[in-house]
């Protein structure tokens, strides 16, 4: 029980750390490139990842949305 609570809170702690770290110029450039090419050069299926909880694609997209909102 104790371990499941720790494992359950770990993603929140990691996401919180991502939100407080200022983006690097490489991250900003990558997010701008992804925004410009979305749906054209890099096709991918969001439906495939839905319902699977936290996954790499969701994390990277969320991080880019945070970065691009700061512009």
Secondary structure, DSSP 8 states (H G I E B T S, - for coil): -HHHHHHHHHHHHHHHHHHHS---HHHHHHHHHHHHHTTTTS---HHHHTTS-S-HHHHHHHHHHHHHHT-
